[in-house]
Amino acid sequence: MKKRNLLLSVVMSALLVTMAAGCGNSGTKSSEAGSGSGTGTDAGSTDKKTYTVAISQIVEHPSLDATREGFIAALKDAGITEGDNLKIDFNNAQGDPANNLSIAQKIASGKNDLVLGISTGSAQALVQQVKDTPVLFAAVTDPLDAKIVSNLDQPGGNVTGGSDTNPEAVQRLMDFIAESFPNVKNVGIVINEGEPNAIVMAKNAEETLKKHNIKLVRAAVTNTSEVKQAAESLVGRVDALFITLDNTVVDGVDSIIQLANEKHIPFFSSDRDTVEKGAFATVGFKYYDHGYQVGQMAVDILKNGKKPGDMKVTMQEKLDLILNLKAAEAQGITVTDAMKDKVTDKENDIIQ
């Protein structure tokens, strides 16, 4: 009996030692795991990159706003989301070119991961002031003429972006006017000669119209408040109206649409948004898509470490004739099957 009790006691003691040792090992592993987990969590929080992007935009109007929205959407689709890991410093020059410089100086003095200029003037100011941060541009008609970059394929430095035009777009639109409106002998343009992009596009339009023996008649403005009066000055002198990607004029385009409807004058624009608003036709694209394309360039810079100077300036290649049938009716235009046949994507680019 004593031997059995002694044996039982020895067995129990051995079990207790084993259990104690097991608990001790378990505790050590748990402690190590906890330490490792803590390190991982800390590393995860510090590794979660946050970004600050500054945007300078000359004015808020549908095309430029759509550009900005597309840009932000591209960042979001790549996991860079405003309010989470993205802070956007948006600056609006309120249509005053003089504000571009002060905005650019403010942005240059801040700490940003990337800077975006929407419009030629906004981009020009940023390029002059921001030297150590990647700079992208959008809604710029001719980045070479504007001296934003010196080479489209290899911009160099810290700048690249997307041009919102293709010279072919204006040429095709002028050809469409000449072919579809044989009675048009003079095309009136409301233009701010202070906007380099407007000058370039107007010259392109004038040269193309000249081939068809059609004259381009200018009505100059210096600010948006003058757009209505300038458009009215063209009545009786021209057979059609046209505007470029002229921010000053586009900002006041409602008065041109109203005049075109009242006087039954065909009105052509250089952007889809103005056609959706009430112009009759353009050869163009969606500015949201343009902004998205530039946003994808931003993702390559922010997440993939690409250098702006090595990235080719993009250009809008997918162009189509866009018609607004309601605007045609308001402006006294008979839309023929021949006109519609010139539209490639009839479902999306013939606006009912």
Buried (B, 14 or more C-beta within 10 A) or exposed (E): EEEEEEEEEEEEEEEEEEEEEEEEEEEEEEEEEEEEEEEEEEEEEEEEEEBBBBBBBBBBBBBBBBBBBBBBBBBBEBEBEEEEEBBBBBBBBEBEBEBBBBBBBBBBEEEBBBBBBBBBBBBBBBBBBBEEBBBBBBBBBBBBEBEBBEEBEEBEBBBBBBBBBBBBBBBBBBBBBBEBBEEBBBBBBBBBBBBBBBBBBBEBBBEBBEEBEBBBBEBEBEBBEBBBEBBBBBBEEBBBBBBBBBBBBBBBBEBBBBBBBEBEBBBBBBBBBBBBBBBBBBBBBBBBBBBBBBBBBBBBBBBEEBBBBEBEBBBBEEBBBBBBBEBBEBBEBEBEEEBBEBBEEEEEBBBE
